[in-house]
Structures are given as structure tokens and as C-alpha cells.
Amino acid sequence: MNFTWTPDQVRLRAEYAEFGQEYLSQTVDARWSRQQFATAAWDAVGKRGFWDLIIPEAYGGKGERWWDFVAAAEGMASTATDGGFLLAIIGQAGAIHALAQAGSAKQKAHWFPLLRQGAFSATAIAERHSGTDLAATQTLASGPSGAWRLNGSKWHISQAPVAKLLLVTGKITGLNGSGLSLLLLDGEAPGVRRSAALNRFGNRTLPIGQLTFADTPISEFQILGTPGRLSALRYAANLQRALYGLLGALLPTPALQMAEAFLAKRSSNSPLTSHQYLQGRITDAILAREQALWSGRAALAAIFHRSPDRHLLSSIAKISGVRSATETIQQAIALMGSEGVLAPLIHRLRTDISEWVAVGGTEEAHRINIYHQHLRSEEKA
């Protein structure tokens, strides 16, 4: 696990912090009100080689330099103030990781060049009747082996209205067990239907919608990893959970900075920042953030090294990061009083963060995972 950034990683973190400020935070208010994705920023981040950091050299990348990517992503998250854009980054990283770990040479050769060029991906698990409960999945691939037809729907999927690559959970008939598999689909394939972007409460810069499959052709080329197993999905899900926590903890950083700047200008016989009860609020936010950052980094280290505790740590990171973000934004409001309630930045971040609570699974779902992983570790002890 990395406890100190290398000089190159420090440079990347600073470079992408500047990127977040220039390409995202300066335009996010207008885009958020119009429910508009930062397409120019997405194109620019790809041209800078952001995705090349995690794509294998054989497919045009720089060799899966994941810690370099994490440093860059942390820098962007600390300044962007655009929750929707960060969710898109996390989703794309999960898809790339799953493809790199579980994809065949043919699948990688087909999809990695498109992802390098900025083609959007979407991970489609949730269904409207059951959420992310995989056992209740009703999306079904049936018919002759190797020439299946997929029917079903997925609900509330990030990037669904625009994604080129769809990672879809579905049950394949005729396989042992549940038949649950992860499918790689082209968003423009026959039978794939997308809804328009849903009108959102928060993270309004991210297009989220519904996917419907009507006799969509499925061949063996469309199965990622082993048919009837979901190890490929776990590669994506664990990474995304850890990044939700890590980047989520950094998302409200500008709100805390705003609160500190506000206090520095106010006084009550002495500067307000000299009062210990106000210092206590600031340090509570800092403590929560730093604990969440190291929890996220520990989870990522476990994922990159395939440690047995990676499933446990990724859920812990998700909970810790969202809790930290929630506390930071609440502390900023408390520190600024009516000025905080009226500040557009704080209102928007609070609204975005309130949805991060459910993105990638609710706290209750992650607690179930943590408890089950805990039981497994005790059985092996």
C-alpha cells in the first residue's frame, strides 16, 4: 500500500486539481441547473491520457498505473464540485478494471480502443422491482446456447442514455446454478432501448436512465468472465465502492474551504477561528475526511493485490467516505449559518452528496456485506 505519493503522483494530483477547477467547477452551476454533462471536460480528460493510466500497454495504454490514476482522480475530486462527473469517472474506471481482469483478448481488443477514445460505459445491475438484489434479477437470456436472446430492463443506470459499452447482469438459461452472468453489450445493439435522462434531484450533471432489452442477441463474445459466475462484476463493484468512498470524501472540500474563509473574515472581539468550538467543527470534518481517505486507499490496495479482505474493505470505504462527505457539508452549514444555507455551492453539494448515500448500494446493503465477510473471516481463523 502506498503511504507516500511519488513526485510524479504529487504532480499528477496537482495537475488534475487544476483541471477540476478549470474544466468543472467554473461551469458546474449552469450545467447543474440545465442537467447537462461536462462533455468538453470528458473529452479533455481523455486527451490528457487520464484513461491511458489504467489501460494495458498492449491496447495503447500505459500499463495499469492504478496509483497514478488514484492520485489524479483525488486531485480532480478535491476541486471539481461536480458530483455527477465524478460518478461518471468512477463508473468508467470500474468497467476498465473488470475488462482488464476478466476480459478475453478479443474483448479487450474490441473495447479498450473505444474506451481510450472516451466512449461511455454503464454498469447495469439495478432493476426497478428489486434494486441491486442480484438473486431477484429478472433480465433473462434464453434460447439456444451461444445464440441467446436477452429480455428485461434495468432501472436508474448512470450513463444509460449515452453509453456505448453496457455491463449488464442477466441470467442465462441452461447453466448450472442461477446462471447469473455479466454481459458486455453494445449500447447500439438490436433490441436495446434507452430512456431519456431522468429529471434528477441531485447529481443533475450525470445522465441517468432506464435500459430495456427486447430479444437482444447474445453470443459467447458478450459474456465477460466465466458464464454463470459474477467474478467480473466483483472486479468492477469493489473498485467502484472504494472510489465512491475516496472521491466522495474529497467532493465537499471546497465547501469546507469556503466556511474557513468566511470565518476568517468575521470576528466577535476576536477572530471566530480562535474559538475552540468552531475549531472543533472544522477538525471534526478534517478527521472524518482523513479517516475516509485512508480507508479508501486501504481498500484500493487490497483490490489491486487481490487480498481476501478486499470485499470487506471496499464496503467500509464506501460507508466511511459518504459519512465523511455528509458530515463535512453539515459542518460547513453550521459554521456559516444563514450564509451557508444560502450559498449555491453548498446547496448543490449537499444535494449531490445526499444521493451518493444510495449510489453503489445503501449503507444497509454494505453492512450486510461487511457482516457476511466478517463471518467468513472468523470461520477461516
Secondary structure per residue as TSV (DSSP state, phi and psi in degrees):
chain	resnum	aa	ss	phi	psi
A	1	M	-	360.0	140.8
A	2	N	-	-83.5	121.2
A	3	F	S	-103.4	-12.3
A	4	T	S	-139.1	131.8
A	5	W	-	-70.2	143.3
A	6	T	-	-73.3	164.7
A	7	P	H	-56.1	-38.7
A	8	D	H	-65.2	-37.8
A	9	Q	H	-71.1	-35.6
A	10	V	H	-61.4	-41.7
A	11	R	H	-64.7	-44.2
A	12	L	H	-61.6	-41.8
A	13	R	H	-61.4	-44.1
A	14	A	H	-68.4	-40.0
A	15	E	H	-61.0	-44.2
A	16	Y	H	-81.7	-19.1
A	17	A	H	-66.3	-41.3
A	18	E	H	-64.9	-39.2
A	19	F	H	-60.5	-46.5
A	20	G	I	-60.0	-38.6
A	21	Q	I	-67.7	-45.1
A	22	E	I	-75.8	-45.4
A	23	Y	I	-94.8	-18.2
A	24	L	I	-119.6	-59.2
A	25	S	I	-64.8	-29.9
A	26	Q	T	-74.7	-17.3
A	27	T	T	-118.2	-4.3
A	28	V	H	-67.9	-34.4
A	29	D	H	-58.5	-47.1
A	30	A	H	-67.3	-41.0
A	31	R	H	-68.9	-37.6
A	32	W	H	-62.2	-43.1
A	33	S	H	-67.9	-30.6
A	34	R	H	-92.4	-3.0
A	35	Q	T	58.7	55.5
A	36	Q	-	-121.6	129.2
A	37	F	-	-75.1	151.0
A	38	A	-	-83.6	74.0
A	39	T	H	-62.6	-41.2
A	40	A	H	-61.8	-39.6
A	41	A	H	-67.7	-39.5
A	42	W	H	-61.8	-44.8
A	43	D	H	-63.6	-42.3
A	44	A	H	-66.9	-39.9
A	45	V	H	-67.1	-33.5
A	46	G	H	-67.5	-42.1
A	47	K	H	-64.8	-26.1
A	48	R	T	-76.8	-7.6
A	49	G	T	89.4	19.4
A	50	F	T	-59.2	-48.4
A	51	W	G	-73.5	-27.5
A	52	D	G	-59.6	-25.4
A	53	L	G	-61.9	-24.8
A	54	I	G	-122.1	8.4
A	55	I	S	-101.2	134.9
A	56	P	-	-57.6	149.7
A	57	E	G	-59.1	-34.5
A	58	A	G	-61.8	-17.9
A	59	Y	G	-118.6	23.4
A	60	G	T	98.1	-2.9
A	61	G	S	-89.3	-163.1
A	62	K	-	-112.6	14.0
A	63	G	S	96.3	36.6
A	64	E	-	54.9	55.5
A	65	R	-	-86.9	74.6
A	66	W	H	-65.8	-35.4
A	67	W	H	-72.4	-31.1
A	68	D	H	-62.9	-43.0
A	69	F	H	-61.2	-43.6
A	70	V	H	-62.2	-43.6
A	71	A	H	-59.3	-45.8
A	72	A	H	-63.3	-44.0
A	73	A	H	-65.3	-38.9
A	74	E	H	-61.5	-43.6
A	75	G	H	-59.5	-45.6
A	76	M	H	-62.3	-44.0
A	77	A	H	-64.1	-29.4
A	78	S	T	-73.1	-14.1
A	79	T	T	-127.9	-18.1
A	80	A	-	-65.5	-39.0
A	81	T	-	52.4	27.6
A	82	D	-	-124.8	91.1
A	83	G	H	-60.6	-36.9
A	84	G	H	-64.3	-42.1
A	85	F	H	-65.7	-41.0
A	86	L	H	-64.1	-36.5
A	87	L	H	-63.2	-37.0
A	88	A	H	-65.4	-41.0
A	89	I	H	-59.7	-45.3
A	90	I	H	-64.8	-43.5
A	91	G	H	-61.9	-41.7
A	92	Q	H	-66.2	-41.1
A	93	A	H	-63.1	-40.0
A	94	G	H	-63.4	-41.1
A	95	A	H	-64.9	-42.9
A	96	I	H	-63.4	-42.4
A	97	H	H	-64.2	-44.5
A	98	A	H	-62.6	-42.2
A	99	L	H	-65.7	-41.2
A	100	A	H	-65.1	-37.1
A	101	Q	H	-85.5	-34.1
A	102	A	H	-119.5	-9.8
A	103	G	-	-75.7	151.8
A	104	S	-	-77.9	165.7
A	105	A	H	-58.8	-38.0
A	106	K	H	-67.8	-41.1
A	107	Q	H	-65.5	-41.7
A	108	K	H	-64.9	-43.5
A	109	A	H	-63.0	-30.0
A	110	H	H	-79.9	-45.4
A	111	W	H	-92.8	-34.1
A	112	F	H	-61.5	-42.3
A	113	P	H	-59.3	-36.1
A	114	L	H	-69.3	-42.0
A	115	L	H	-66.4	-37.0
A	116	R	H	-60.4	-34.0
A	117	Q	T	-80.6	-3.4
A	118	G	T	101.0	8.9
A	119	A	-	-59.8	134.3
A	120	F	-	-76.3	148.7
A	121	S	E	-119.8	159.3
A	122	A	E	-141.3	133.2
A	123	T	E	-99.6	112.4
A	124	A	E	-109.5	99.4
A	125	I	-	-113.4	-48.2
A	126	A	-	-68.1	141.5
A	127	E	B	-123.5	149.1
A	128	R	T	-63.1	-32.3
A	129	H	T	-80.2	-19.9
A	130	S	T	-139.5	3.4
A	131	G	B	63.7	-133.1
A	132	T	T	-99.0	19.0
A	133	D	-	-71.8	101.1
A	134	L	G	-63.6	-33.3
A	135	A	G	-63.1	-24.6
A	136	A	G	-94.6	9.7
A	137	T	-	-57.0	130.7
A	138	Q	-	-112.4	-3.1
A	139	T	-	-72.2	120.4
A	140	L	E	-127.7	132.1
A	141	A	E	-105.0	113.9
A	142	S	E	-127.5	166.8
A	143	G	S	115.1	-170.0
A	144	P	S	-60.4	144.3
A	145	S	T	-58.0	129.9
A	146	G	T	83.6	-6.0
A	147	A	S	-137.9	49.0
A	148	W	E	-74.3	165.4
A	149	R	E	-125.7	127.5
A	150	L	E	-96.2	131.3
A	151	N	E	-135.1	139.6
A	152	G	E	148.1	-166.8
A	153	S	E	-152.4	156.6
A	154	K	E	-127.1	142.2
A	155	W	E	-119.3	140.1
A	156	H	E	59.2	57.2
A	157	I	E	-106.9	123.5
A	158	S	E	-61.6	134.2
A	159	Q	T	69.4	6.8
A	160	A	T	-55.5	-39.3
A	161	P	T	-67.8	-16.7
A	162	V	T	-129.8	-8.0
A	163	A	-	-68.5	139.9
A	164	K	S	-85.6	-43.0
A	165	L	E	-103.6	124.6
A	166	L	E	-113.5	124.7
A	167	L	E	-101.2	107.9
A	168	V	E	-119.1	130.3
A	169	T	E	-86.0	131.2
A	170	G	E	-153.0	157.4
A	171	K	E	-95.9	126.7
A	172	I	E	-99.3	124.5
A	173	T	T	-70.6	150.0
A	174	G	T	89.4	-2.8
A	175	L	S	-96.2	157.3
A	176	N	S	-66.1	150.3
A	177	G	T	72.6	-148.2
A	178	S	T	-73.6	-22.3
A	179	G	-	78.6	3.9
A	180	L	E	-61.8	127.6
A	181	S	E	-140.0	162.4
A	182	L	E	-104.1	123.8
A	183	L	E	-107.8	140.4
A	184	L	E	-102.2	114.3
A	185	L	E	-122.2	148.3
A	186	D	E	-81.6	128.5
A	187	G	T	-61.2	-14.7
A	188	E	T	-106.0	13.7
A	189	A	S	-69.5	156.5
A	190	P	T	-56.6	138.3
A	191	G	T	85.2	-5.2
A	192	V	E	-88.0	124.6
A	193	R	E	-122.0	138.5
A	194	R	E	-119.1	145.0
A	195	S	-	-84.6	166.6
A	196	A	-	-68.6	164.3
A	197	A	-	-61.9	134.7
A	198	L	-	-72.0	148.5
A	199	N	-	-74.3	118.9
A	200	R	-	-103.3	152.7
A	201	F	S	-80.8	-46.8
A	202	G	S	-132.9	175.9
A	203	N	-	47.6	44.7
A	204	R	T	-70.6	-11.0
A	205	T	T	-83.4	-3.4
A	206	L	S	-107.3	121.8
A	207	P	-	-72.9	120.5
A	208	I	E	-124.1	137.0
A	209	G	E	-159.2	-165.4
A	210	Q	E	-111.1	145.3
A	211	L	E	-116.0	137.6
A	212	T	E	-127.6	137.1
A	213	F	E	-118.4	124.6
A	214	A	E	-126.4	97.7
A	215	D	E	55.4	41.2
A	216	T	E	-72.0	125.4
A	217	P	E	-65.2	135.9
A	218	I	E	-129.9	124.2
A	219	S	-	-115.6	178.0
A	220	E	G	-62.2	-27.0
A	221	F	G	-62.5	-25.2
A	222	Q	G	-85.4	-2.5
A	223	I	E	-95.1	122.3
A	224	L	E	-94.8	117.8
A	225	G	S	84.3	-158.3
A	226	T	S	-78.8	128.3
A	227	P	T	-59.2	136.9
A	228	G	T	82.0	5.4
A	229	R	-	-131.5	155.4
A	230	L	-	-117.7	28.7
A	231	S	H	-61.9	-34.7
A	232	A	H	-64.6	-38.6
A	233	L	H	-64.6	-37.3
A	234	R	H	-64.6	-34.2
A	235	Y	H	-58.2	-46.3
A	236	A	H	-68.7	-47.6
A	237	A	H	-65.1	-44.1
A	238	N	H	-62.4	-45.2
A	239	L	H	-62.3	-44.9
A	240	Q	H	-63.3	-40.7
A	241	R	H	-60.2	-46.6
A	242	A	H	-62.2	-40.2
A	243	L	H	-73.1	-32.6
A	244	Y	H	-56.9	-44.7
A	245	G	H	-68.3	-46.9
A	246	L	H	-65.7	-53.3
A	247	L	H	-75.1	-31.6
A	248	G	H	-62.4	-37.7
A	249	A	H	-63.9	-29.8
A	250	L	H	-87.5	-21.0
A	251	L	T	-53.6	-44.4
A	252	P	T	-85.7	11.7
A	253	T	H	-51.5	-47.0
A	254	P	H	-62.4	-27.2
A	255	A	H	-68.7	-41.4
A	256	L	H	-65.9	-40.0
A	257	Q	H	-62.5	-38.9
A	258	M	H	-62.2	-42.7
A	259	A	H	-64.3	-41.7
A	260	E	H	-64.8	-41.3
A	261	A	H	-64.5	-37.4
A	262	F	H	-63.2	-46.2
A	263	L	H	-65.7	-34.8
A	264	A	H	-64.1	-23.5
A	265	K	H	-92.9	-9.2
A	266	R	-	-106.3	152.0
A	267	S	B	-147.7	153.9
A	268	S	S	-139.9	81.2
A	269	N	S	72.1	-29.2
A	270	S	S	-147.4	159.7
A	271	P	B	-53.8	137.9
A	272	L	G	-60.5	-28.5
A	273	T	G	-69.2	-10.8
A	274	S	G	-83.0	-10.4
A	275	H	S	-80.9	128.5
A	276	Q	H	-64.9	-32.3
A	277	Y	H	-68.3	-29.2
A	278	L	H	-77.2	-39.4
A	279	Q	H	-59.8	-35.5
A	280	G	H	-62.7	-39.9
A	281	R	H	-65.5	-42.6
A	282	I	H	-65.0	-44.9
A	283	T	H	-70.2	-30.1
A	284	D	H	-59.7	-43.3
A	285	A	H	-65.5	-41.2
A	286	I	H	-65.4	-44.1
A	287	L	H	-59.4	-46.8
A	288	A	H	-62.5	-41.3
A	289	R	H	-65.2	-48.2
A	290	E	H	-65.4	-38.8
A	291	Q	H	-63.1	-40.0
A	292	A	H	-67.9	-38.6
A	293	L	H	-61.5	-45.7
A	294	W	H	-73.2	-29.6
A	295	S	H	-64.4	-43.1
A	296	G	H	-64.7	-42.8
A	297	R	H	-66.6	-37.8
A	298	A	H	-63.5	-41.2
A	299	A	H	-63.4	-42.3
A	300	L	H	-64.3	-41.1
A	301	A	H	-60.1	-41.2
A	302	A	H	-65.0	-38.6
A	303	I	H	-66.3	-46.8
A	304	F	H	-66.0	-28.2
A	305	H	T	-100.6	5.5
A	306	R	T	53.1	41.7
A	307	S	-	-69.2	148.8
A	308	P	T	-59.6	-26.2
A	309	D	T	-90.1	12.2
A	310	R	H	-65.6	-33.8
A	311	H	H	-67.8	-41.9
A	312	L	H	-64.1	-50.5
A	313	L	H	-67.6	-32.1
A	314	S	H	-67.1	-37.4
A	315	S	H	-69.6	-40.0
A	316	I	H	-60.6	-41.9
A	317	A	H	-63.1	-42.2
A	318	K	H	-60.2	-49.2
A	319	I	H	-62.8	-46.3
A	320	S	H	-63.0	-43.0
A	321	G	H	-65.9	-43.5
A	322	V	H	-69.2	-39.0
A	323	R	H	-60.7	-43.5
A	324	S	H	-60.7	-46.2
A	325	A	H	-61.6	-42.3
A	326	T	H	-63.1	-44.4
A	327	E	H	-65.1	-41.7
A	328	T	H	-61.0	-44.8
A	329	I	H	-69.0	-35.1
A	330	Q	H	-68.8	-37.3
A	331	Q	H	-66.8	-38.2
A	332	A	H	-61.8	-40.6
A	333	I	H	-65.9	-43.8
A	334	A	H	-63.5	-38.0
A	335	L	H	-69.2	-33.2
A	336	M	H	-98.9	-12.1
A	337	G	T	62.2	-134.6
A	338	S	H	-61.9	-31.1
A	339	E	H	-64.0	-35.9
A	340	G	H	-69.8	-39.5
A	341	V	H	-63.2	-34.3
A	342	L	H	-88.8	-11.9
A	343	A	-	-72.1	121.0
A	344	P	H	-57.2	-39.2
A	345	L	H	-59.3	-47.2
A	346	I	H	-69.3	-39.7
A	347	H	H	-60.0	-46.1
A	348	R	H	-66.4	-44.3
A	349	L	H	-65.2	-40.7
A	350	R	H	-61.9	-39.9
A	351	T	H	-66.9	-44.7
A	352	D	H	-61.9	-47.4
A	353	I	H	-64.0	-33.0
A	354	S	H	-60.8	-27.3
A	355	E	H	-86.1	-25.4
A	356	W	H	-61.7	-21.6
A	357	V	T	-57.5	-37.0
A	358	A	T	-99.7	-18.8
A	359	V	T	-62.4	132.7
A	360	G	T	71.0	18.8
A	361	G	S	106.7	137.4
A	362	T	-	-72.2	167.8
A	363	E	H	-60.2	-37.8
A	364	E	H	-60.7	-43.6
A	365	A	H	-63.3	-40.0
A	366	H	H	-71.7	-32.0
A	367	R	H	-64.5	-37.9
A	368	I	H	-60.5	-45.4
A	369	N	H	-62.7	-43.9
A	370	I	H	-60.3	-43.1
A	371	Y	H	-65.0	-43.9
A	372	H	H	-65.0	-40.7
A	373	Q	H	-65.4	-36.7
A	374	H	H	-62.0	-44.3
A	375	L	H	-62.4	-41.6
A	376	R	H	-62.8	-41.7
A	377	S	H	-66.4	-34.7
A	378	E	H	-69.6	-35.9
A	379	E	H	-65.6	-32.2
A	380	K	H	-83.9	-16.7
A	381	A	-	-69.0	360.0
